[in-house]
Amino acid sequence: MARITQITERNQVDDDKQHIFDSIATSRGRVSGPFSVLLNSPEVAGRAAHLGAYIRFESTLTPDQRELAIITTAREFDCAYEWAAHATLAREAGVRESAIEIIANGGELSDLTEDEALIVGYGREILRDHRVSEDTFAAAKSQFGEQGVTELTATYGYYGMLACALNAFEVSPSPDMPQLP
């Protein structure tokens, strides 16, 4: 059970903020997970959802690249809900099962493809060390360009913020969802 109210119904939000609930529900199909707790501050939820809609649905990253970054973030934050939601999406986006397992278990980058290793390595560096080495940054900039490396970095930051909310408020995935090892 989450530590604060999980808002999943429109009538749980003040009338003047229901448009925020509606926007989140429309863009994501429902209100759940991080948005169910962020809606305790509708402005935070709405502003986060706006950024998230770009990162998740409109970014220049391909779906498999984005999902690799997201599950790397989920693993680095030990965020069970984020992992549960995005491990499935990663599979649907074409992320190799072996890559998902390597991320889940903190495996070696050498066991990933070059592209996978770049994305996972970049994420591990920024999330563990709070910096990215010159070599890793140069490789990411070369691979993705300035806009792409900016969006990759923002993806880690955005999903890190969501992981903080999910972990602080103890939002748990249902038992039938993929679990972190």
N, CA, C and O of each residue as an XYZ file, in Angstrom:
724
protein
N       0.853     -1.177      0.000
C       0.000      0.000      0.000
C       0.899      1.240      0.000
O       1.849      1.333      0.777
N       0.587      2.167     -0.865
C       1.364      3.404     -0.969
C       1.223      4.234      0.301
O       0.219      4.140      1.007
N       2.224      5.038      0.583
C       2.245      5.880      1.775
C       1.292      7.071      1.705
O       0.911      7.621      2.739
N       0.910      7.467      0.510
C      -0.028      8.576      0.344
C      -1.138      8.123     -0.598
O      -1.037      7.076     -1.238
N      -2.172      8.903     -0.670
C      -3.318      8.558     -1.499
C      -2.909      8.375     -2.950
O      -2.187      9.196     -3.514
N      -3.380      7.287     -3.544
C      -3.198      7.075     -4.981
C      -4.472      7.557     -5.663
O      -5.556      7.007     -5.466
N      -4.312      8.578     -6.452
C      -5.449      9.201     -7.128
C      -5.595      8.555     -8.499
O      -4.747      8.723     -9.375
N      -6.680      7.816     -8.667
C      -6.912      7.128     -9.929
C      -8.273      7.466    -10.542
O      -8.608      7.001    -11.632
N      -9.041      8.273     -9.832
C     -10.365      8.669    -10.303
C     -10.429     10.187    -10.412
O      -9.910     10.904     -9.557
N     -11.056     10.658    -11.450
C     -11.172     12.096    -11.726
C     -11.771     12.860    -10.550
O     -11.335     13.972    -10.251
N     -12.752     12.285     -9.888
C     -13.436     12.992     -8.795
C     -12.575     13.140     -7.539
O     -12.998     13.789     -6.582
N     -11.386     12.556     -7.522
C     -10.475     12.724     -6.397
C      -9.675     14.022     -6.498
O      -8.956     14.392     -5.570
N      -9.808     14.706     -7.632
C      -9.070     15.948     -7.881
C     -10.059     17.108     -7.833
O     -11.190     16.987     -8.303
N      -9.625     18.237     -7.262
C     -10.483     19.425     -7.237
C     -10.956     19.762     -8.645
O     -10.248     19.529     -9.625
N     -12.157     20.310     -8.731
C     -12.769     20.621    -10.024
C     -11.860     21.447    -10.922
O     -11.778     21.186    -12.122
N     -11.178     22.437    -10.362
C     -10.345     23.320    -11.184
C      -9.043     22.662    -11.647
O      -8.288     23.264    -12.410
N      -8.773     21.434    -11.196
C      -7.561     20.715    -11.604
C      -7.884     19.430    -12.370
O      -6.978     18.680    -12.735
N      -9.164     19.178    -12.613
C      -9.540     17.948    -13.301
C      -9.016     17.897    -14.729
O      -8.841     16.812    -15.282
N      -8.764     19.051    -15.334
C      -8.184     19.058    -16.679
C      -6.793     18.420    -16.684
O      -6.380     17.834    -17.685
N      -6.079     18.533    -15.572
C      -4.757     17.906    -15.471
C      -4.926     16.392    -15.429
O      -4.222     15.664    -16.129
N      -5.850     15.926    -14.617
C      -6.151     14.492    -14.559
C      -6.510     13.994    -15.958
O      -5.997     12.971    -16.413
N      -7.394     14.726    -16.633
C      -7.854     14.330    -17.966
C      -6.700     14.246    -18.962
O      -6.633     13.313    -19.763
N      -5.808     15.203    -18.911
C      -4.669     15.221    -19.824
C      -3.776     14.002    -19.605
O      -3.338     13.366    -20.564
N      -3.512     13.682    -18.348
C      -2.676     12.516    -18.032
C      -3.376     11.239    -18.482
O      -2.759     10.380    -19.112
N      -4.644     11.112    -18.164
C      -5.401      9.908    -18.540
C      -5.459      9.742    -20.055
O      -5.363      8.624    -20.562
N      -5.612     10.834    -20.770
C      -5.706     10.774    -22.226
C      -4.375     10.357    -22.843
O      -4.346      9.513    -23.739
N      -3.280     10.935    -22.376
C      -1.982     10.638    -22.988
C      -1.464      9.250    -22.645
O      -0.685      8.682    -23.411
N      -1.875      8.697    -21.520
C      -1.342      7.416    -21.061
C      -2.384      6.301    -20.992
O      -2.061      5.159    -20.665
N      -3.620      6.636    -21.299
C      -4.669      5.636    -21.282
C      -5.354      5.464    -19.935
O      -6.450      4.909    -19.856
N      -4.713      5.937    -18.882
C      -5.259      5.861    -17.519
C      -4.323      6.621    -16.600
O      -3.252      7.060    -17.018
N      -4.722      6.774    -15.362
C      -3.843      7.357    -14.352
C      -3.446      6.232    -13.409
O      -4.297      5.600    -12.782
N      -2.149      5.990    -13.318
C      -1.630      4.932    -12.438
C      -0.191      5.263    -12.084
O       0.339      6.302    -12.477
N       0.425      4.372    -11.343
C       1.844      4.492    -11.031
C       2.240      5.835    -10.479
O       1.625      6.323     -9.531
N       3.278      6.452    -11.064
C       3.783      7.694    -10.492
C       2.760      8.824    -10.522
O       2.734      9.661     -9.620
N       1.926      8.854    -11.544
C       0.966      9.952    -11.632
C      -0.143      9.824    -10.600
O      -0.746     10.824    -10.212
N      -0.416      8.612    -10.154
C      -1.435      8.445     -9.123
C      -1.014      9.089     -7.812
O      -1.869      9.521     -7.039
N       0.273      9.161     -7.548
C       0.745      9.825     -6.326
C       1.127     11.276     -6.592
O       0.931     12.131     -5.729
N       1.666     11.566     -7.764
C       2.017     12.954     -8.074
C       0.784     13.845     -8.141
O       0.883     15.054     -7.931
N      -0.366     13.268     -8.428
C      -1.591     14.073     -8.486
C      -2.007     14.629     -7.126
O      -2.947     15.420     -7.053
N      -1.337     14.238     -6.063
C      -1.556     14.898     -4.776
C      -1.094     16.348     -4.849
O      -1.481     17.170     -4.018
N      -0.277     16.657     -5.831
C       0.068     18.028     -6.211
C      -0.213     18.121     -7.705
O       0.679     17.868     -8.514
N      -1.427     18.477     -8.083
C      -1.802     18.449     -9.502
C      -0.858     19.220    -10.419
O      -0.595     18.784    -11.540
N      -0.350     20.350     -9.964
C       0.568     21.112    -10.827
C       1.853     20.332    -11.083
O       2.351     20.318    -12.209
N       2.395     19.686    -10.057
C       3.591     18.863    -10.252
C       3.276     17.750    -11.241
O       4.037     17.517    -12.180
N       2.161     17.065    -11.034
C       1.784     15.965    -11.923
C       1.626     16.447    -13.360
O       2.122     15.808    -14.289
N       0.943     17.562    -13.546
C       0.711     18.069    -14.887
C       1.981     18.488    -15.586
O       2.174     18.199    -16.767
N       2.843     19.164    -14.865
C       4.094     19.615    -15.481
C       5.023     18.441    -15.770
O       5.691     18.412    -16.803
N       5.062     17.476    -14.856
C       5.868     16.276    -15.096
C       5.317     15.491    -16.282
O       6.082     14.997    -17.110
N       4.010     15.378    -16.367
C       3.388     14.631    -17.462
C       3.674     15.285    -18.805
O       3.864     14.592    -19.805
N       3.707     16.595    -18.837
C       3.984     17.304    -20.084
C       5.388     16.962    -20.587
O       5.567     16.636    -21.761
N       6.370     17.035    -19.711
C       7.733     16.663    -20.085
C       7.789     15.188    -20.462
O       8.396     14.813    -21.465
N       7.153     14.365    -19.648
C       7.173     12.930    -19.893
C       6.539     12.532    -21.210
O       6.989     11.584    -21.854
N       5.507     13.240    -21.616
C       4.866     12.927    -22.894
C       5.856     13.121    -24.040
O       5.880     12.325    -24.980
N       6.671     14.171    -23.970
C       7.678     14.364    -25.006
C       8.727     13.255    -24.937
O       9.035     12.614    -25.942
N       9.263     13.042    -23.751
C      10.337     12.060    -23.606
C       9.867     10.672    -24.040
O      10.587      9.966    -24.747
N       8.688     10.287    -23.629
C       8.230      8.930    -23.894
C       7.641      8.736    -25.289
O       7.790      7.662    -25.871
N       6.984      9.741    -25.829
C       6.245      9.536    -27.065
C       6.774     10.310    -28.276
O       6.408      9.990    -29.408
N       7.623     11.317    -28.066
C       8.014     12.173    -29.184
C       9.514     12.354    -29.359
O       9.942     12.936    -30.356
N      10.300     11.891    -28.453
C      11.746     12.069    -28.482
C      12.358     11.490    -29.757
O      11.744     10.663    -30.431
N      13.561     11.927    -30.076
C      14.277     11.397    -31.240
C      14.849     10.008    -30.980
O      15.269      9.332    -31.919
N      14.873      9.572    -29.728
C      15.347      8.221    -29.431
C      14.346      7.212    -29.988
O      13.138      7.451    -29.980
N      14.852      6.103    -30.461
C      13.957      5.037    -30.914
C      13.333      4.366    -29.687
O      13.878      4.477    -28.588
N      12.217      3.682    -29.851
C      11.583      3.043    -28.694
C      12.511      2.095    -27.931
O      12.492      2.079    -26.700
N      13.315      1.310    -28.637
C      14.208      0.396    -27.925
C      15.305      1.152    -27.173
O      15.676      0.756    -26.068
N      15.826      2.233    -27.754
C      16.832      3.041    -27.055
C      16.230      3.667    -25.798
O      16.837      3.640    -24.728
N      15.046      4.225    -25.939
C      14.370      4.861    -24.803
C      14.114      3.846    -23.688
O      14.384      4.121    -22.519
N      13.597      2.686    -24.049
C      13.286      1.693    -23.024
C      14.536      1.133    -22.361
O      14.507      0.810    -21.174
N      15.634      1.012    -23.103
C      16.910      0.626    -22.475
C      17.305      1.646    -21.409
O      17.718      1.280    -20.309
N      17.174      2.920    -21.744
C      17.510      3.972    -20.780
C      16.585      3.911    -19.569
O      17.033      4.075    -18.434
N      15.303      3.678    -19.807
C      14.345      3.656    -18.695
C      14.587      2.468    -17.771
O      14.576      2.626    -16.550
N      14.806      1.282    -18.334
C      15.020      0.148    -17.432
C      16.380      0.228    -16.741
O      16.553     -0.307    -15.646
N      17.340      0.893    -17.374
C      18.614      1.150    -16.690
C      18.361      2.047    -15.482
O      18.899      1.801    -14.402
N      17.555      3.071    -15.657
C      17.209      3.965    -14.550
C      16.470      3.201    -13.461
O      16.787      3.336    -12.279
N      15.496      2.408    -13.853
C      14.732      1.628    -12.873
C      15.657      0.731    -12.055
O      15.517      0.635    -10.835
N      16.597      0.078    -12.724
C      17.527     -0.809    -12.013
C      18.442     -0.019    -11.081
O      18.665     -0.419     -9.938
N      18.970      1.099    -11.567
C      19.891      1.885    -10.750
C      19.204      2.471     -9.521
O      19.848      2.669     -8.491
N      17.912      2.749     -9.616
C      17.152      3.272     -8.477
C      16.467      2.153     -7.695
O      15.768      2.422     -6.717
N      16.658      0.905     -8.114
C      15.946     -0.224     -7.501
C      14.464      0.080     -7.387
O      13.851     -0.142     -6.343
N      13.900      0.587     -8.462
C      12.498      0.999     -8.490
C      11.648     -0.127     -9.076
O      11.586     -0.317    -10.290
N      11.006     -0.853     -8.194
C      10.238     -2.028     -8.601
C       9.095     -1.683     -9.547
O       8.870     -2.394    -10.527
N       8.371     -0.601     -9.269
C       7.230     -0.256    -10.127
C       7.699      0.153    -11.518
O       7.148     -0.303    -12.520
N       8.701      0.999    -11.581
C       9.206      1.451    -12.883
C       9.739      0.266    -13.680
O       9.513      0.174    -14.887
N      10.446     -0.638    -13.008
C      10.947     -1.833    -13.680
C       9.780     -2.666    -14.214
O       9.782     -3.077    -15.375
N       8.801     -2.906    -13.372
C       7.670     -3.748    -13.763
C       6.958     -3.176    -14.987
O       6.596     -3.919    -15.900
N       6.761     -1.879    -15.006
C       6.054     -1.245    -16.120
C       6.892     -1.259    -17.398
O       6.362     -1.481    -18.487
N       8.184     -1.025    -17.269
C       8.988     -0.821    -18.473
C       9.749     -2.044    -18.962
O      10.208     -2.044    -20.104
N       9.903     -3.075    -18.162
C      10.525     -4.302    -18.679
C       9.647     -4.881    -19.787
O      10.154     -5.344    -20.809
N       8.351     -4.852    -19.584
C       7.418     -5.325    -20.609
C       7.469     -4.429    -21.840
O       7.510     -4.920    -22.968
N       7.467     -3.107    -21.623
C       7.545     -2.169    -22.754
C       8.861     -2.322    -23.513
O       8.900     -2.159    -24.733
N       9.935     -2.633    -22.794
C      11.227     -2.855    -23.455
C      11.144     -4.062    -24.388
O      11.613     -4.015    -25.525
N      10.551     -5.126    -23.898
C      10.377     -6.309    -24.751
C       9.555     -5.962    -25.989
O       9.907     -6.338    -27.107
N       8.459     -5.244    -25.776
C       7.588     -4.863    -26.893
C       8.308     -3.956    -27.889
O       7.987     -3.959    -29.078
N       9.279     -3.183    -27.408
C      10.042     -2.280    -28.277
C      11.181     -2.996    -28.996
O      11.876     -2.393    -29.814
N      11.374     -4.268    -28.697
C      12.401     -5.042    -29.382
C      13.723     -5.155    -28.651
O      14.712     -5.596    -29.235
N      13.761     -4.762    -27.376
C      14.993     -4.926    -26.601
C      15.214     -6.428    -26.385
O      14.300     -7.158    -26.000
N      16.419     -6.857    -26.635
C      16.747     -8.275    -26.494
C      16.567     -8.733    -25.045
O      16.898     -8.008    -24.106
N      16.044     -9.933    -24.882
C      15.837    -10.499    -23.553
C      17.150    -10.579    -22.776
O      17.179    -10.323    -21.572
N      18.231    -10.932    -23.465
C      19.521    -11.025    -22.774
C      19.968     -9.658    -22.264
O      20.596     -9.577    -21.208
N      19.661     -8.586    -22.985
C      20.012     -7.238    -22.515
C      19.196     -6.880    -21.282
O      19.726     -6.302    -20.333
N      17.926     -7.213    -21.288
C      17.077     -6.950    -20.118
C      17.621     -7.690    -18.901
O      17.675     -7.129    -17.807
N      18.019     -8.927    -19.080
C      18.571     -9.724    -17.970
C      19.893     -9.147    -17.462
O      20.137     -9.117    -16.256
N      20.739     -8.693    -18.375
C      22.017     -8.092    -17.975
C      21.764     -6.838    -17.146
O      22.412     -6.634    -16.120
N      20.831     -6.000    -17.580
C      20.502     -4.792    -16.818
C      19.913     -5.177    -15.465
O      20.304     -4.618    -14.440
N      18.996     -6.108    -15.452
C      18.332     -6.526    -14.203
C      19.332     -7.025    -13.173
O      19.175     -6.782    -11.977
N      20.360     -7.720    -13.639
C      21.316     -8.345    -12.730
C      22.632     -7.584    -12.598
O      23.577     -8.086    -11.989
N      22.703     -6.386    -13.159
C      23.928     -5.596    -13.062
C      25.085     -6.214    -13.800
O      26.238     -6.077    -13.391
N      24.780     -6.903    -14.898
C      25.808     -7.603    -15.660
C      26.770     -6.686    -16.386
O      26.638     -5.463    -16.368
N      27.727     -7.307    -17.014
C      28.810     -6.602    -17.688
C      28.363     -5.984    -19.015
O      27.592     -6.581    -19.767
N      28.858     -4.787    -19.281
C      28.574     -4.117    -20.548
C      29.129     -4.898    -21.736
O      28.588     -4.821    -22.839
N      30.191     -5.637    -21.517
C      30.819     -6.393    -22.602
C      29.901     -7.481    -23.159
O      30.139     -8.000    -24.249
N      28.856     -7.823    -22.411
C      27.906     -8.830    -22.872
C      26.746     -8.219    -23.665
O      25.822     -8.927    -24.065
N      26.800     -6.904    -23.889
C      25.768     -6.193    -24.650
C      26.294     -5.845    -26.038
O      27.502     -5.885    -26.273
N      25.398     -5.505    -26.955
C      25.837     -4.977    -28.242
C      26.484     -3.616    -27.993
O      26.356     -3.050    -26.907
N      27.163     -3.106    -28.982
C      27.829     -1.806    -28.845
C      26.824     -0.698    -28.499
O      27.074      0.111    -27.605
N      25.693     -0.664    -29.206
C      24.675      0.360    -28.940
C      24.068      0.202    -27.554
O      23.893      1.187    -26.836
N      23.746     -1.029    -27.173
C      23.193     -1.278    -25.838
C      24.185     -0.857    -24.759
O      23.813     -0.209    -23.781
N      25.448     -1.228    -24.946
C      26.477     -0.901    -23.953
C      26.640      0.609    -23.802
O      26.863      1.101    -22.695
N      26.532      1.337    -24.895
C      26.650      2.790    -24.822
C      25.512      3.384    -23.989
O      25.750      4.213    -23.111
N      24.288      2.965    -24.262
C      23.132      3.501    -23.541
C      23.162      3.100    -22.071
O      22.967      3.948    -21.200
N      23.397      1.849    -21.787
C      23.425      1.375    -20.404
C      24.620      1.969    -19.660
O      24.490      2.382    -18.508
N      25.776      2.012    -20.310
C      26.970      2.573    -19.672
C      26.811      4.049    -19.356
O      27.206      4.504    -18.283
N      26.230      4.803    -20.293
C      25.968      6.225    -20.066
C      25.061      6.382    -18.857
O      25.317      7.209    -17.982
N      24.012      5.593    -18.813
C      23.082      5.669    -17.688
C      23.726      5.291    -16.367
O      23.519      5.966    -15.358
N      24.489      4.239    -16.364
C      25.153      3.836    -15.118
C      26.098      4.933    -14.639
O      26.164      5.220    -13.443
N      26.822      5.541    -15.560
C      27.744      6.601    -15.151
C      26.997      7.794    -14.556
O      27.338      8.250    -13.465
N      25.989      8.302    -15.254
C      25.301      9.495    -14.757
C      24.551      9.206    -13.462
O      24.481     10.064    -12.582
N      23.994      8.010    -13.338
C      23.190      7.695    -12.155
C      24.034      7.226    -10.973
O      23.649      7.438     -9.823
N      25.153      6.605    -11.229
C      26.023      6.152    -10.133
C      27.039      7.223     -9.733
O      27.236      7.498     -8.550
N      27.678      7.821    -10.742
C      28.783      8.745    -10.485
C      28.360     10.208    -10.560
O      29.118     11.097    -10.174
N      27.161     10.454    -11.052
C      26.624     11.807    -11.215
C      27.417     12.620    -12.235
O      27.356     13.849    -12.248
N      28.151     11.928    -13.075
C      28.938     12.515    -14.152
C      29.032     11.482    -15.264
O      28.786     10.297    -15.042
N      29.385     11.929    -16.445
C      29.645     11.027    -17.563
C      31.073     11.289    -18.023
O      31.461     12.436    -18.240
N      31.847     10.228    -18.171
C      33.238     10.383    -18.598
C      33.309     11.007    -19.982
O      32.350     10.957    -20.751
N      34.441     11.586    -20.282
C      34.637     12.225    -21.588
C      34.470     11.209    -22.716
O      33.839     11.510    -23.729
N      35.027     10.014    -22.550
C      34.920      9.004    -23.606
C      33.473      8.575    -23.835
O      33.025      8.461    -24.976
N      32.753      8.341    -22.756
C      31.360      7.912    -22.891
C      30.522      9.025    -23.500
O      29.682      8.775    -24.364
N      30.753     10.262    -23.047
C      29.989     11.377    -23.593
C      30.271     11.561    -25.077
O      29.349     11.758    -25.869
N      31.530     11.498    -25.447
C      31.900     11.677    -26.857
C      31.257     10.591    -27.720
O      30.788     10.871    -28.823
N      31.236      9.366    -27.225
C      30.616      8.277    -27.989
C      29.105      8.503    -28.127
O      28.539      8.285    -29.198
N      28.462      8.938    -27.051
C      27.011      9.184    -27.099
C      26.691     10.362    -28.015
O      25.729     10.309    -28.782
N      27.478     11.409    -27.939
C      27.254     12.566    -28.805
C      27.458     12.189    -30.269
O      26.707     12.629    -31.140
N      28.464     11.384    -30.532
C      28.714     10.926    -31.892
C      27.565     10.052    -32.395
O      27.148     10.174    -33.547
N      27.066      9.194    -31.555
C      25.987      8.265    -31.933
C      24.649      8.968    -32.105
O      23.927      8.701    -33.066
N      24.311      9.868    -31.179
C      22.963     10.438    -31.126
C      22.882     11.902    -31.563
O      21.784     12.416    -31.780
N      24.014     12.576    -31.696
C      24.010     14.007    -32.000
C      23.690     14.801    -30.740
O      23.394     14.229    -29.690
N      23.754     16.122    -30.855
C      23.533     16.968    -29.678
C      22.106     16.874    -29.157
O      21.888     16.808    -27.947
N      21.134     16.866    -30.063
C      19.752     16.741    -29.598
C      19.525     15.376    -28.955
O      18.903     15.289    -27.896
N      20.011     14.332    -29.569
C      19.814     12.985    -29.045
C      20.469     12.760    -27.702
O      19.866     12.149    -26.819
N      21.705     13.244    -27.522
C      22.372     13.049    -26.229
C      21.685     13.891    -25.143
O      21.659     13.509    -23.973
N      21.138     15.028    -25.544
C      20.357     15.835    -24.599
C      19.107     15.076    -24.177
O      18.773     15.029    -22.993
N      18.422     14.487    -25.139
C      17.204     13.747    -24.831
C      17.500     12.462    -24.058
O      16.714     12.069    -23.196
N      18.613     11.810    -24.353
C      19.016     10.631    -23.582
C      19.257     11.013    -22.123
O      18.786     10.336    -21.209
N      19.990     12.096    -21.916
C      20.274     12.569    -20.562
C      18.981     12.942    -19.841
O      18.798     12.603    -18.671
N      18.091     13.635    -20.534
C      16.813     14.018    -19.935
C      15.976     12.791    -19.595
O      15.234     12.807    -18.613
N      16.081     11.740    -20.379
C      15.341     10.510    -20.093
C      15.771      9.925    -18.754
O      14.929      9.528    -17.948
N      17.080      9.871    -18.514
C      17.551      9.372    -17.215
C      17.061     10.263    -16.080
O      16.626      9.765    -15.042
N      17.130     11.566    -16.270
C      16.697     12.494    -15.229
C      15.214     12.406    -14.953
O      14.796     12.387    -13.795
N      14.413     12.351    -16.005
C      12.963     12.284    -15.843
C      12.546     10.991    -15.141
O      11.774     11.018    -14.183
N      13.058      9.871    -15.623
C      12.670      8.602    -15.005
C      13.314      8.427    -13.628
O      12.801      7.677    -12.798
N      14.422      9.106    -13.382
C      14.973      9.138    -12.028
C      14.043      9.871    -11.077
O      13.845      9.440     -9.941
N      13.470     10.983    -11.539
C      12.499     11.723    -10.721
C      11.286     10.854    -10.418
O      10.820     10.806     -9.280
N      10.776     10.168    -11.436
C       9.630      9.286    -11.205
C       9.993      8.167    -10.240
O       9.193      7.810     -9.376
N      11.193      7.611    -10.379
C      11.633      6.547     -9.467
C      11.705      7.062     -8.031
O      11.341      6.349     -7.096
N      12.172      8.289     -7.857
C      12.202      8.868     -6.502
C      10.800      8.921     -5.908
O      10.604      8.548     -4.752
N       9.829      9.377     -6.682
C       8.450      9.451     -6.190
C       7.913      8.055     -5.900
O       7.332      7.821     -4.840
N       8.100      7.140     -6.823
C       7.587      5.783     -6.641
C       8.199      5.112     -5.420
O       7.498      4.454     -4.651
N       9.510      5.279     -5.240
C      10.179      4.670     -4.088
C       9.805      5.355     -2.781
O       9.538      4.677     -1.789
N       9.780      6.683     -2.761
C       9.453      7.410     -1.521
C       8.039      7.108     -1.051
O       7.784      6.975      0.146
N       7.116      7.000     -2.016
C       5.715      6.772     -1.661
C       5.349      5.291     -1.636
O       4.191      4.931     -1.425
N       6.350      4.436     -1.855
C       6.189      2.984     -1.800
C       5.052      2.482     -2.685
O       4.169      1.745     -2.246
N       5.106      2.908     -3.939
C       4.147      2.416     -4.931
C       4.715      1.114     -5.472
O       5.808      1.095     -6.039
N       3.979      0.031     -5.300
C       4.456     -1.293     -5.682
C       3.711     -1.816     -6.900
O       2.533     -1.519     -7.096
N       4.408     -2.594     -7.710
C       3.718     -3.215     -8.848
C       2.869     -4.392     -8.368
O       3.088     -4.941     -7.289
N       1.917     -4.753     -9.180
C       1.124     -5.930     -8.832
C       2.012     -7.165     -9.003
O       2.948     -7.148     -9.801
N       1.726     -8.226     -8.265
C       2.577     -9.426     -8.306
C       2.669    -10.088     -9.674
O       3.608    -10.844     -9.924
N       1.729     -9.825    -10.556
C       1.759    -10.462    -11.872
C       2.651     -9.705    -12.871
O       2.824    -10.149    -14.006
N       3.206     -8.581    -12.455
C       4.097     -7.802    -13.326
C       5.533     -8.286    -13.149
O       5.854     -8.907    -12.136
N       6.419     -8.003    -14.144
C       7.820     -8.402    -13.998
C       8.437     -7.811    -12.724
O       8.223     -6.642    -12.406
N       9.189     -8.619    -12.016
C       9.779     -8.207    -10.742
C      11.287     -8.036    -10.882
O      11.940     -8.758    -11.635
N      11.824     -7.077    -10.152
C      13.281     -6.922    -10.090
C      13.861     -8.098     -9.318
O      13.288     -8.545     -8.324
N      14.999     -8.593     -9.782
C      15.639     -9.687     -9.012
C      16.186     -9.191     -7.689
O      16.751     -9.972     -6.923
